[in-house]
Structures are given as C-alpha cells and as structure tokens.
Amino acid sequence: MIEEACVAIDTVVAQGRVERESKYARRNKMRYIDQLLNELEMLNLADQNVMPRPLASALDELIAGSEVVAQQPRLSSVTEAMDALYEIQDSLMFNQIEDE
C-alpha cells in the first residue's frame, strides 16, 4: 500500500514537472520572439529591408522548428519576417488559452 502511494506521488510530481517545463518553454519562446520582433521593428523604422545574417539565421531556425509556418519559403523582407513571427506568437498564445 505504501509502495502504491509512493508510485502515485511520483506520478503526480512528474506530471507537475512536465507542465511547468512546458509552461516555461512557452514563456521563453515568447520572450525570444519578442526580442526578434524588436530587432525587426528597429530595422523597419530605419527603412531597412535587408536583415543582417545573424538575425536571418535566427529567424530561419525558429521558423524551421515551428509547425505554424514551416511550409513558408525563405523570408525575403523585414515585414514578411515580422508577419511570420506574429503568426507563431499567435499560435503560442492560442495554445496557452486552450491548455488553461
């Protein structure tokens, strides 16, 4: 009986850990997207249409790992990149509402 209780407690603790990790992963991804959007907005305000290579690489990596815009071709402008990030951000917020 004590062993069953220990197993049940371990299961609940593991589920709580998974939920927290998922929650914090979503928050961290949102924070990262906000940082990228800020950089893109600065480029947009400066009327720059070409992204620096490190920023373009970061965007490509983020978009490649996203199910939302994975089918989208390589981004060629700052505004296209911003639109793609907003789409990813919207999906993260929508999933958060569903999870609650």
C-alpha positions as CSV (number, residue, x, y, z in Angstrom):
1,M,0.0,0.0,0.0
2,I,2.8,2.4,0.8
3,E,4.6,1.5,-2.4
4,E,1.4,2.3,-4.4
5,A,1.2,5.7,-2.7
6,C,4.8,6.4,-3.5
7,V,4.2,5.5,-7.1
8,A,1.1,7.7,-7.2
9,I,3.1,10.6,-5.7
10,D,6.0,10.2,-8.1
11,T,3.5,10.2,-11.0
12,V,1.9,13.4,-9.8
13,V,5.2,15.1,-9.2
14,A,6.4,14.1,-12.7
15,Q,3.2,15.4,-14.3
16,G,3.7,18.7,-12.5
17,R,7.3,19.0,-13.6
18,V,6.3,18.4,-17.3
19,E,3.6,21.0,-17.0
20,R,6.0,23.6,-15.5
21,E,8.6,22.8,-18.2
22,S,6.1,23.3,-20.9
23,K,4.8,26.5,-19.4
24,Y,8.3,28.0,-19.0
25,A,9.3,26.8,-22.5
26,R,6.4,28.6,-24.0
27,R,7.2,31.8,-22.0
28,N,10.8,31.7,-23.0
29,K,9.9,31.2,-26.7
30,M,7.5,34.1,-26.5
31,R,10.3,36.2,-24.9
32,Y,12.7,35.2,-27.7
33,I,10.1,36.1,-30.3
34,D,9.6,39.5,-28.7
35,Q,13.3,40.1,-28.9
36,L,13.4,39.2,-32.6
37,L,10.4,41.4,-33.3
38,N,12.0,44.3,-31.5
39,E,15.1,43.9,-33.7
40,L,12.9,43.7,-36.8
41,E,10.9,46.7,-35.8
42,M,14.1,48.7,-35.4
43,L,15.1,47.7,-38.9
44,N,11.7,48.6,-40.2
45,L,11.8,52.0,-38.5
46,A,15.2,52.6,-40.1
47,D,13.7,51.7,-43.5
48,Q,16.0,48.7,-43.8
49,N,14.6,45.9,-45.9
50,V,17.6,43.5,-45.7
51,M,18.1,41.6,-42.5
52,P,21.6,41.1,-41.0
53,R,22.8,37.5,-41.5
54,P,22.7,36.6,-37.7
55,L,19.1,37.8,-37.5
56,A,18.1,36.0,-40.7
57,S,19.7,32.8,-39.4
58,A,17.9,33.0,-36.0
59,L,14.6,33.6,-37.9
60,D,15.2,30.6,-40.2
61,E,15.9,28.4,-37.2
62,L,12.9,29.5,-35.3
63,I,10.6,29.1,-38.3
64,A,12.0,25.8,-39.3
65,G,11.2,24.5,-35.8
66,S,7.6,25.9,-36.0
67,E,4.7,23.8,-37.2
68,V,2.8,27.0,-37.9
69,V,4.9,28.5,-40.8
70,A,7.1,25.5,-41.6
71,Q,5.7,25.5,-45.2
72,Q,6.6,29.1,-45.7
73,P,9.5,29.8,-48.1
74,R,12.6,31.7,-47.0
75,L,11.7,35.2,-45.8
76,S,12.9,38.0,-48.1
77,S,11.9,41.1,-46.2
78,V,11.6,42.5,-42.7
79,T,7.8,42.8,-42.9
80,E,7.5,39.1,-44.0
81,A,9.6,38.1,-41.1
82,M,7.5,40.1,-38.7
83,D,4.3,38.6,-40.1
84,A,5.7,35.0,-39.6
85,L,6.8,35.8,-36.0
86,Y,3.3,37.2,-35.2
87,E,1.8,34.1,-36.6
88,I,4.0,31.9,-34.4
89,Q,3.3,34.1,-31.4
90,D,-0.5,33.9,-32.0
91,S,-0.4,30.1,-32.1
92,L,1.6,30.0,-28.8
93,M,-1.0,32.3,-27.2
94,F,-3.9,30.3,-28.6
95,N,-2.4,27.1,-27.3
96,Q,-1.8,28.6,-23.9
97,I,-5.5,29.5,-23.6
98,E,-6.5,26.0,-24.6
99,D,-4.2,24.5,-22.0
100,E,-5.7,26.5,-19.2
